Amino acid sequence: MRGQLFWRLLPLLLLLGSFSLMAVQAQPRGPILVVELEGVLSRYSAGLVQRAIRDAEASSAEVLIIHLGVSGGVVSDIRRLADELVQARLPIVVYIAPSGTRSGAAGLWLTTAAHLAAMAPQTSFGITTPLVEPTSGLTDETLELLRSEVITLLSERSRAHGRSEAWIETAVRQGALLNNEQAIALSPPAVEMVARDLEDLLTLLEGRVVTLADGTPRTLTTLGQEPQLLEPTLWEWLLLTLANPTVAFMLLVMAGMAIYAELLSPTVGALAGLGLIFLIAAVTGLTALPVRWLAVIGVLLAFGLMAVDLFFPSHGLATLLGLVLLVVSAMTMFDQLQAPGVAIAIWAVILVAMLVTAFAAAGVFLALRMRKTPVKTGQEGLIGRLAEVRRRLEPEGMVFVDGALWRAVSEDGDVEPGEYVRVTGVYELRLTVQRLTTGTQR
């Protein structure tokens, strides 16, 4: 009896099961989110990724892809961001792209921390110098402890994701640079995939299984979905732009040029105010980078030396010294131990040197021209003017010039009324004059 009931209910059970399977398959999957990082990885870009992780977790995203196109980064900020990736409650994929990207220390730390790592063709990660370099004040024992800690941390993370850890000790102690071909050729590989573009990456991610920090396994479903780009807010975009070392340097130079122009041609503080705005913007960006503040002072001092030529002519020597100081300060502005790959673009240094040279030369030219130009206003403006003698100069008398009578003293003898003399000086409301030579035209 029971067997007959079972066979009668079996079609109904199969039908209900198929409906349940269809319902599960019909459930909408979470979005695939992408956040792009370019330039220099600083605390501002780390903040952008942290917000992206929160948004992705809140939206139950299928996966968050970090499109890593940076060329350098601040090691302390990179390490903190790597810790965030390890603890994320959703799958994180670090994708080094586009082709030609040298992601440096940022690529090394983040690929070992991510659940899955991918590279585009002709990309690399790592640096050619030791990842942990000696700094002043550290003993050999302390330095060895730091290196061992980093080796252990990176090895454990690589091992947890089934990636190669053979190269890590060399990278920490001596430096290592792996391109996409070398990374995928290791056994096991240092990255899981080499993808030409984002579409290719989504295809390769399909069906991949990752294990989150809490031990939960996740199987990725990425085919047929359109990735959504997480755009930075206006404030985030501004901070990311200011933290670009080349932009920060250009703003610092513009601040110096504005203040220099204020000294050259006073504008009731307008140019000085503009220079202050540029200076604040430059400092905002520089505070996110391991800057050598002595070099920043050197840039401002360089403009101070150039300004010397405006008031104490040095035949261009002060300007030349200022230009040399400007270039040296620009080339040494950032600490490469704390931020490998962070530097001002060489084209920007050359361009600024040329512009500042032209600007300073124009300033010196205008200053010299102003010194040679006779004063046109006030009592000093009378010097060089012609005056008509109204009361005989013997040698003192009265002359008429600029619409008024002036007491005057002749420097070369008596002068009769009606004759013209030239004003040579003004002293306590009294003019000194000289007789015109024969043939002088009025």
C-alpha positions as CSV (number, residue, x, y, z in Angstrom):
1,M,0.0,0.0,0.0
2,R,2.8,2.4,1.0
3,G,4.7,1.4,-2.1
4,Q,1.8,2.3,-4.3
5,L,1.4,5.6,-2.6
6,F,5.1,6.4,-3.1
7,W,4.9,5.7,-6.9
8,R,1.8,7.8,-7.1
9,L,3.4,10.8,-5.3
10,L,6.8,10.5,-7.2
11,P,5.7,12.5,-10.3
12,L,4.4,15.2,-8.0
13,L,7.6,15.3,-6.0
14,L,9.7,15.5,-9.2
15,L,7.5,18.3,-10.4
16,L,7.9,20.2,-7.2
17,G,11.7,19.6,-7.3
18,S,12.0,21.0,-10.8
19,F,10.0,24.1,-9.8
20,S,12.3,24.6,-6.8
21,L,15.4,24.2,-9.0
22,M,13.9,26.7,-11.5
23,A,13.2,29.1,-8.7
24,V,16.7,28.9,-7.4
25,Q,18.1,29.4,-10.9
26,A,15.8,32.4,-11.4
27,Q,17.1,34.2,-8.3
28,P,19.0,37.2,-9.4
29,R,22.8,37.0,-8.9
30,G,24.7,39.8,-7.2
31,P,26.4,42.4,-9.4
32,I,30.1,42.2,-10.5
33,L,31.7,45.4,-9.3
34,V,35.0,46.9,-10.6
35,V,37.1,49.6,-8.9
36,E,40.0,51.1,-10.8
37,L,43.3,52.2,-9.3
38,E,45.8,54.3,-11.2
39,G,48.9,56.3,-10.6
40,V,50.1,56.0,-7.0
41,L,48.5,53.8,-4.3
42,S,48.3,56.1,-1.3
43,R,45.9,56.3,1.6
44,Y,43.4,58.1,-0.5
45,S,43.2,55.3,-3.1
46,A,43.2,52.7,-0.2
47,G,40.2,54.6,1.1
48,L,38.5,54.3,-2.3
49,V,38.9,50.5,-2.2
50,Q,37.7,50.2,1.4
51,R,34.5,52.0,0.3
52,A,34.2,49.7,-2.7
53,I,34.4,46.7,-0.4
54,R,31.7,48.0,1.9
55,D,29.4,48.8,-1.1
56,A,30.1,45.4,-2.6
57,E,29.3,43.6,0.7
58,A,26.1,45.7,1.1
59,S,24.9,44.8,-2.4
60,S,25.8,41.1,-2.0
61,A,28.1,41.4,-5.0
62,E,29.2,38.2,-6.8
63,V,32.8,39.5,-6.9
64,L,34.8,42.7,-6.5
65,I,37.5,43.2,-9.1
66,I,40.3,45.6,-8.3
67,H,41.7,46.8,-11.6
68,L,45.3,47.6,-10.6
69,G,47.1,50.0,-12.9
70,V,49.3,51.7,-10.4
71,S,53.0,52.4,-10.9
72,G,54.0,52.9,-7.3
73,G,52.7,53.1,-3.8
74,V,53.2,53.9,-0.1
75,V,54.2,50.6,1.5
76,S,52.4,51.2,4.8
77,D,49.1,52.0,2.9
78,I,49.5,49.0,0.7
79,R,49.9,46.7,3.7
80,R,46.8,48.0,5.3
81,L,44.8,47.6,2.1
82,A,46.1,44.0,1.8
83,D,44.8,43.2,5.3
84,E,41.4,44.6,4.2
85,L,41.3,42.2,1.2
86,V,42.1,39.2,3.4
87,Q,39.2,40.0,5.8
88,A,36.6,40.8,3.0
89,R,33.3,38.9,3.2
90,L,33.1,38.5,-0.6
91,P,35.5,37.3,-3.3
92,I,38.2,39.8,-4.2
93,V,40.0,39.5,-7.5
94,V,43.1,41.6,-8.2
95,Y,43.7,42.2,-11.9
96,I,46.9,43.9,-12.9
97,A,46.2,45.7,-16.2
98,P,46.4,47.2,-18.8
99,S,49.3,45.8,-20.7
100,G,52.6,47.6,-19.8
101,T,51.6,48.1,-16.1
102,R,54.5,47.7,-13.6
103,S,52.5,47.4,-10.4
104,G,55.6,47.2,-8.2
105,A,55.2,46.6,-4.5
106,A,51.5,47.2,-4.7
107,G,51.0,44.3,-7.1
108,L,53.1,42.0,-4.9
109,W,51.2,42.7,-1.7
110,L,47.7,42.7,-3.2
111,T,48.0,39.6,-5.4
112,T,49.1,37.5,-2.4
113,A,46.2,38.9,-0.4
114,A,43.4,38.5,-2.9
115,H,41.3,35.4,-3.3
116,L,42.2,35.3,-7.0
117,A,44.9,37.1,-8.9
118,A,45.1,37.8,-12.6
119,M,47.5,39.7,-14.9
120,A,47.2,41.1,-18.4
121,P,49.9,40.3,-20.9
122,Q,53.1,42.3,-20.6
123,T,52.5,43.3,-17.0
124,S,54.6,42.7,-13.9
125,F,54.7,43.0,-10.1
126,G,57.5,43.3,-7.5
127,I,60.5,45.5,-7.3
128,T,64.2,45.0,-8.0
129,T,65.3,46.2,-4.5
130,P,64.6,44.4,-1.2
131,L,61.0,44.7,-0.2
132,V,62.1,45.4,3.4
133,E,65.2,47.6,3.3
134,P,67.3,48.8,6.2
135,T,66.4,52.2,7.7
136,S,68.3,54.4,10.1
137,G,68.0,53.4,13.7
138,L,67.3,49.7,13.2
139,T,69.8,47.1,14.4
140,D,70.5,44.0,12.3
141,E,68.5,41.9,14.6
142,T,65.4,44.1,14.3
143,L,65.8,44.2,10.6
144,E,66.0,40.4,10.4
145,L,62.8,40.1,12.5
146,L,61.0,42.5,10.2
147,R,62.0,40.5,7.1
148,S,61.1,37.2,8.7
149,E,57.7,38.6,9.6
150,V,57.0,39.8,6.1
151,I,58.2,36.5,4.6
152,T,56.0,34.5,6.9
153,L,53.0,36.7,6.2
154,L,53.2,36.6,2.5
155,S,54.0,32.9,2.4
156,E,51.0,32.0,4.5
157,R,48.7,34.1,2.3
158,S,50.1,32.5,-0.9
159,R,49.9,29.0,0.6
160,A,46.3,29.6,1.6
161,H,45.3,30.4,-2.0
162,G,47.4,27.6,-3.4
163,R,50.0,29.9,-5.0
164,S,53.7,29.7,-5.3
165,E,55.7,31.0,-2.3
166,A,59.2,30.0,-3.5
167,W,59.9,33.5,-4.8
168,I,58.8,35.4,-1.7
169,E,62.0,35.2,0.4
170,T,64.1,36.4,-2.5
171,A,61.7,39.3,-3.1
172,V,61.8,40.4,0.6
173,R,65.6,40.1,1.0
174,Q,67.0,40.9,-2.4
175,G,64.1,42.0,-4.6
176,A,62.2,40.2,-7.3
177,L,60.3,41.2,-10.4
178,L,57.9,38.8,-12.0
179,N,56.2,39.4,-15.3
180,N,52.9,37.6,-16.3
181,E,54.7,34.8,-18.1
182,Q,57.1,34.1,-15.2
183,A,54.3,34.3,-12.6
184,I,52.0,31.8,-14.4
185,A,54.9,29.4,-15.2
186,L,55.8,28.8,-11.6
187,S,54.6,25.5,-10.0
188,P,52.2,26.3,-8.5
189,P,51.7,29.6,-10.3
190,A,52.0,32.9,-8.5
191,V,48.7,34.0,-10.1
192,E,45.7,32.0,-11.3
193,M,45.0,33.7,-14.7
194,V,46.4,35.7,-17.5
195,A,43.5,37.6,-19.2
196,R,43.7,40.0,-22.1
197,D,40.9,42.2,-20.9
198,L,38.0,42.4,-18.5
199,E,35.7,40.3,-20.7
200,D,38.4,37.6,-20.9
201,L,38.8,37.7,-17.2
202,L,35.1,37.2,-16.5
203,T,35.2,34.1,-18.7
204,L,38.1,32.7,-16.8
205,L,36.5,33.4,-13.5
206,E,33.4,31.3,-14.3
207,G,33.1,28.4,-11.9
208,R,36.1,29.3,-9.8
209,V,35.8,28.3,-6.1
210,V,37.2,30.6,-3.4
211,T,37.2,30.3,0.3
212,L,36.4,33.4,2.4
213,A,38.1,34.3,5.7
214,D,35.3,32.7,7.7
215,G,35.8,29.4,5.8
216,T,32.7,29.8,3.5
217,P,33.3,28.5,0.0
218,R,31.9,30.5,-2.9
219,T,31.6,29.4,-6.5
220,L,31.8,32.3,-8.9
221,T,29.2,32.8,-11.6
222,T,30.4,35.5,-13.9
223,L,29.3,34.6,-17.5
224,G,26.5,36.7,-18.9
225,Q,26.9,39.6,-16.4
226,E,27.9,43.1,-17.2
227,P,30.5,44.5,-14.8
228,Q,29.6,47.7,-13.0
229,L,32.4,50.3,-12.5
230,L,32.4,52.0,-9.1
231,E,33.2,55.6,-9.8
232,P,35.0,57.7,-7.1
233,T,33.0,60.6,-5.6
234,L,34.1,64.1,-6.5
235,W,35.9,64.5,-3.2
236,E,37.7,61.1,-3.7
237,W,38.6,62.1,-7.2
238,L,40.1,65.4,-6.0
239,L,42.2,63.7,-3.3
240,L,43.4,61.0,-5.7
241,T,44.4,63.8,-8.2
242,L,46.2,65.8,-5.5
243,A,48.1,62.7,-4.3
244,N,49.7,62.3,-7.7
245,P,53.4,63.3,-7.1
246,T,53.6,65.2,-10.4
247,V,50.4,67.1,-9.7
248,A,51.5,68.0,-6.2
249,F,54.9,69.2,-7.5
250,M,53.2,71.3,-10.2
251,L,50.9,72.9,-7.6
252,L,53.8,73.7,-5.4
253,V,55.7,75.3,-8.3
254,M,52.5,77.3,-9.2
255,A,52.3,78.5,-5.7
256,G,55.9,79.8,-5.8
257,M,55.3,81.4,-9.2
258,A,52.2,83.2,-8.0
259,I,54.0,84.6,-4.9
260,Y,57.0,85.6,-7.1
261,A,54.6,87.4,-9.5
262,E,53.1,89.2,-6.5
263,L,56.5,90.5,-5.6
264,L,57.2,91.5,-9.2
265,S,53.9,93.3,-9.8
266,P,51.9,93.9,-6.6
267,T,48.1,93.1,-7.1
268,V,46.8,94.0,-3.7
269,G,47.3,90.4,-2.6
270,A,45.4,88.7,-5.4
271,L,48.3,86.7,-6.7
272,A,49.5,86.0,-3.2
273,G,46.1,84.6,-2.3
274,L,46.1,82.4,-5.4
275,G,49.5,81.2,-4.4
276,L,48.2,80.3,-1.0
277,I,45.4,78.2,-2.5
278,F,47.9,76.3,-4.7
279,L,50.1,75.8,-1.6
280,I,47.3,74.3,0.4
281,A,46.3,72.0,-2.4
282,A,49.9,70.9,-2.8
283,V,50.3,70.2,0.9
284,T,47.0,68.2,0.9
285,G,48.5,65.9,-1.7
286,L,52.0,65.7,-0.2
287,T,50.7,64.6,3.2
288,A,49.5,61.4,1.6
289,L,53.0,60.6,0.4
290,P,56.3,60.0,2.2
291,V,57.7,63.4,1.3
292,R,61.0,64.8,2.3
293,W,59.9,68.2,3.7
294,L,63.4,69.6,3.3
295,A,63.0,69.2,-0.4
296,V,59.6,71.1,-0.3
297,I,61.3,73.9,1.6
298,G,64.0,73.7,-1.1
299,V,61.5,74.4,-3.8
300,L,60.1,77.4,-2.0
301,L,63.6,78.6,-1.2
302,A,64.5,78.3,-4.9
303,F,61.9,81.0,-5.7
304,G,63.3,83.1,-2.9
305,L,66.7,83.0,-4.6
306,M,65.1,84.0,-7.9
307,A,63.3,86.9,-6.2
308,V,66.7,88.2,-5.0
309,D,67.4,89.3,-8.6
310,L,64.4,91.6,-8.4
311,F,65.8,93.7,-5.6
312,F,69.6,93.0,-5.5
313,P,70.8,92.3,-9.0
314,S,73.3,89.4,-9.1
315,H,73.6,89.2,-12.9
316,G,71.5,86.0,-12.9
317,L,73.6,84.1,-10.4
318,A,70.9,83.9,-7.8
319,T,68.4,82.8,-10.4
320,L,70.8,80.1,-11.6
321,L,71.3,78.8,-8.0
322,G,67.5,78.8,-7.5
323,L,67.0,76.8,-10.6
324,V,69.5,74.2,-9.6
325,L,68.0,73.9,-6.1
326,L,64.5,73.5,-7.7
327,V,65.6,70.6,-9.9
328,V,67.5,68.8,-7.1
329,S,64.6,69.3,-4.7
330,A,62.2,67.8,-7.3
331,M,64.3,64.7,-7.9
332,T,64.7,64.0,-4.2
333,M,61.3,64.9,-2.9
334,F,60.0,61.4,-2.1
335,D,61.5,58.6,0.1
336,Q,61.9,55.6,-2.1
337,L,62.3,53.3,0.8
338,Q,58.8,54.0,2.0
339,A,57.3,54.4,-1.4
340,P,59.1,52.6,-4.2
341,G,58.1,53.8,-7.6
342,V,56.7,57.1,-6.3
343,A,58.5,60.0,-8.1
344,I,57.8,63.1,-10.1
345,A,57.7,62.5,-13.9
346,I,61.0,63.6,-15.4
347,W,59.1,65.5,-18.2
348,A,57.4,67.6,-15.5
349,V,60.8,68.5,-14.0
350,I,62.2,69.5,-17.4
351,L,59.1,71.5,-18.3
352,V,59.0,73.3,-15.0
353,A,62.7,74.1,-15.2
354,M,62.1,75.7,-18.7
355,L,59.0,77.6,-17.6
356,V,60.6,78.9,-14.4
357,T,63.7,80.0,-16.3
358,A,61.6,81.9,-18.8
359,F,59.4,83.4,-16.0
360,A,62.4,84.4,-13.9
361,A,64.1,86.0,-16.9
362,A,61.0,88.0,-17.7
363,G,60.8,89.1,-14.1
364,V,64.5,90.3,-14.1
365,F,64.0,92.0,-17.4
366,L,60.9,93.9,-16.2
367,A,62.6,94.8,-12.9
368,L,65.7,96.3,-14.7
369,R,63.4,98.1,-17.1
370,M,61.5,99.7,-14.3
371,R,64.7,100.8,-12.7
372,K,65.7,102.6,-15.9
373,T,62.3,104.2,-16.4
374,P,62.1,107.7,-15.0
375,V,59.6,108.2,-12.2
376,K,56.5,109.9,-13.5
377,T,54.6,110.7,-10.3
378,G,55.2,112.8,-7.2
379,Q,58.1,115.2,-6.7
380,E,60.6,112.7,-8.1
381,G,58.6,112.9,-11.3
382,L,59.9,116.4,-11.8
383,I,63.4,115.3,-12.3
384,G,64.5,115.7,-15.9
385,R,61.6,118.1,-16.7
386,L,62.1,121.5,-18.2
387,A,61.2,124.5,-16.1
388,E,60.7,128.2,-17.0
389,V,62.5,130.7,-14.9
390,R,60.0,133.3,-13.4
391,R,62.3,135.0,-10.9
392,R,66.0,135.4,-11.7
393,L,68.2,132.6,-10.4
394,E,71.2,134.2,-8.6
395,P,71.6,131.3,-7.9
396,E,68.2,131.0,-6.0
397,G,64.9,132.1,-7.6
398,M,61.6,130.8,-8.8
399,V,60.7,128.5,-11.7
400,F,57.4,127.3,-13.2
401,V,57.1,123.6,-13.9
402,D,54.2,121.2,-13.9
403,G,51.6,123.9,-13.4
404,A,53.1,125.4,-10.2
405,L,55.8,127.7,-9.0
406,W,58.8,126.2,-7.3
407,R,61.7,127.6,-5.4
408,A,64.8,126.6,-7.3
409,V,68.6,126.9,-7.0
410,S,70.8,127.0,-10.1
411,E,73.9,124.7,-10.2
412,D,75.8,126.7,-12.8
413,G,75.4,130.4,-12.4
414,D,72.7,133.1,-12.8
415,V,69.8,132.5,-15.1
416,E,67.5,135.2,-16.4
417,P,63.7,135.2,-16.3
418,G,62.1,133.6,-19.4
419,E,64.9,131.1,-19.9
420,Y,64.5,127.4,-19.5
421,V,66.4,125.1,-17.1
422,R,66.3,121.4,-16.5
423,V,65.4,120.0,-13.1
424,T,68.1,117.7,-11.7
425,G,66.9,117.1,-8.1
426,V,64.3,117.8,-5.4
427,Y,65.3,118.5,-1.8
428,E,62.8,119.7,0.9
429,L,60.4,121.2,-1.7
430,R,63.3,123.0,-3.4
431,L,64.5,122.1,-6.9
432,T,68.0,122.1,-8.2
433,V,68.3,123.0,-11.9
434,Q,70.9,123.3,-14.6
435,R,71.1,125.7,-17.5
436,L,70.3,124.2,-20.8
437,T,73.3,123.9,-23.2
438,T,73.2,125.8,-26.4
439,G,71.0,124.2,-29.0
440,T,69.0,122.1,-26.6
441,Q,65.4,121.7,-27.8
442,R,62.5,122.0,-25.5
